[in-house]
Amino acid sequence: MRAVIVFALVPMLIGFAAAWVIREVKPAFLVAAIASIMFVFTAARVDDSEFAIGWLASLLVLPLPVACAIATVAFFAGRGTRHRHRGENGG
């Protein structure tokens, strides 16, 4: 259960917070990616007192939390605009 929280749920919350606080998409992507990386390494450091293998395991699974955070930003960034579909004649 701890792995699901560390590698999926908290990065999604980080992505939501980045999309909510920063309205621009590209800076929100960057903030979410960096914050999720920092969170995963901090969680690995706190969880493993010797920090012997924790950093290597965190490095190997790091694309998952980064992808969760970026996908969450992309999801919430696209929710704010509505596009009208025009007919065949453009009207």
HUTANOR-V194399 format. One record per backbone hydrogen bond with DSSP energy under -1.0 kcal/mol. CO is the residue of the C=O (numbers start at 0). NH is the residue of the N-H. Records with the same first field share a line. If there is no record, write none. Layout:
CO = NH, NH
This chain:
0 = 4
1 = 5
2 = 6
3 = 7, 8
4 = 9
7 = 11
8 = 12
9 = 13
10 = 14
11 = 15
12 = 16
13 = 17
14 = 18
15 = 19
16 = 20
17 = 21
23 = 27
24 = 28
25 = 29
26 = 30
27 = 31
28 = 32
29 = 33
30 = 34
31 = 35
32 = 36
33 = 37
34 = 38
35 = 39
36 = 40
37 = 41
38 = 42
39 = 43
40 = 44
41 = 45
42 = 46
43 = 47
52 = 56
53 = 57
54 = 58
55 = 59
56 = 60
60 = 63
61 = 65
62 = 66
63 = 67
64 = 68
65 = 69
66 = 70
67 = 71
68 = 72
69 = 73
70 = 74
71 = 75
72 = 76
73 = 77
86 = 89
